[in-house]
């Protein structure tokens, strides 16, 4: 095993350049660990003329990434192009078909085609590694696929999108609005011009689908996820949560229940003194509840050239050492069909905020609707928000002052909550659609 | 690779029984992941007659663990006997010499003999895995040895002893004394009858020596560690730290500096809103600062039958999959000699608490001594502790009332602090040895 492991890298954006940089800096270290060097033979990217801050001397340039994928000079194809279809998919398929190992950071590709690609990798006896696809530099794929083999995972959840966590942290710390912080995040490059993919929860959902497949040995089911973004969170929620002893985080949660698997992405109240509440800014965290290992949490940078390159390198190193695993832990023929749990049967506590008309009988009507659905309340607080005028709270058609009613329920089902809220809305007691945020038991 | 991997297990205490339990529950799962089963062929323990809650049907009993270690029927020897020398060492040496892979949870053995044992493993082409030796179920060895190969680690630190963290958490939350909480911990089985090994920091030091060797690719230097326990921490410190925005944790810290490697175990002030401050009770945490991956933190149960069994199983699974690594990442001939940094040159901020005589000129004398050593102060607070009488604060020989002076310094060297405190003591301005707690930059 003293022959170098020969790489072809497609995509020289932030992560690709970061990987070349890492290989420049730590080549000797990697060779010391492996007993063999890792060598970049050829690369492919859209533009050849661009200063990436790394040397490409002695590295062959291949215009077509799909051609690079089957290049006889390489053992391993690193896909850093991105995109769920198109050239990334073609190139990965070509590489696997040509019996080249593949390392990719492409969560969208895997969320959509991971099962088929894993089958192809197995058929050709090569690796398909994707540590960098989830939570950047955090070794969560390695942990789930290797360290937890002797465990039944019951739940995996986490802060999987740095943009959302940055925005929520800033809203919390600086008492600023979602729109205001989003604008700043865009200026700093933490959020895209069209932020929907991040703030709408879709990026989190992609990653969650991969974690769930690893956790439960099921087929990837990225289209079976309940997704809510953070756009509806405002200062009233942040402040009320704070007073109740919580922080609001966008979590992706995959959980085994009696009726199937829940996959959900939504803003979540977590206790202020929990470890995950302390994960702030662009940092990511993944927590795993397993029957033997117990509750683990892994925290670290979820993105960035260096952290992502570190994760890609971790995958490369395993392959260089001859370690080829089934991409999703077990052979694809043993991946179980995904059985989705009905979200209506989700059991948990809820935070509710209602913009209620401040008139006699309103509280009685609200609490009666809750009682009808057997939702029992842990706390209920009514107050007129400080400095808020009617207009700011929503369109109430001049029907009087609005009060902010904040309710925390005991454990109940999502169906009960939804029906109670529907009835309250139908009663005409509230001026806007009620805010509902799930509270996660940690 | 459909032949079973055949185990011999020596030591059937909590962890050994936990491992047998795990293998009972998850045998099919493990076989699904590996494509081959894992089978216990023979065991050895002190007492044969004891209900361990697991079946030993079909498993051969071997009285002598050293004999079990070389048993022709086994591929892998699991050492769960414990102890830095004696039969555990003899058995592990025998197993490696007979070309059996070894998995051990024995931190004391590795801290003392890890280098020689790693050499023996290499010579015989077998694995020596020890995930369970550090931080129980947390996959920190895997993370450092595999996931971070493409990184230079700059610092590794953590809460590595659940007993200490339990005691400090209780002292914080319930405003109770060290002695009182220790007694409770002993009653609950979280602390030994002789608690010195835990509360004195020695257990943390063993684990730290292994982490440092992995982090810096140096020889294990368990005798080159500055060790302070938590016995001197009292409510005055806990409360003052709280008011200053800190929590007190017993950390093991290994850090690369310009003058060598610092290995230190001591109570540490960490910012209240840091993720590690939120790690409470018996939970462990390991944080790693690496040049590419960034700052990672892994949190989880540091002990217990199930969590430790999960870690042992992780090691077994890797071996079953044919993955044999150098025990400390690189071949032992490449492990560098350990160069110890002088603690006097340690740079950081310090918390100091002085029981000063409440007389004119005392504060001036204290601050002058600090100034002489160019220690600059971030804050200084003087007050008489609530409800404390002279006798409770120390023997002051009737020289007047005592004031509690709490100082937080800016970054300075340990040598400067020590000299300043020596001078203050020599001046006769304080009634007891000053309390000094390092503040760690996170």
Interface residues (C-beta under 8 A of the other chain):
Chain A: X18 X22 X25 X26 X29 X30 X32 X33 X34 X35 X131 X137 X138 X139 X142 X143 X146 X147 X148 X149 X150 X151 X152 X217 X273 X274 X275 X277 X278 X279 X280 X290 X291 X292 X293 X294 X295 X296 X297 X298 X299 X300 X301 X304 X306 X307 X309 X310 X311 X313 X314 X316 X317 X318 X321 X322 X323 X325 X326 X329 X330 X331 X334
Chain B: X18 X22 X23 X25 X26 X29 X30 X32 X33 X34 X35 X131 X137 X138 X139 X142 X143 X146 X147 X148 X149 X150 X151 X152 X217 X273 X274 X275 X277 X278 X279 X280 X290 X291 X292 X293 X294 X295 X296 X297 X298 X299 X300 X301 X304 X306 X307 X309 X310 X311 X313 X314 X317 X318 X321 X322 X323 X325 X326 X329 X330 X331 X334
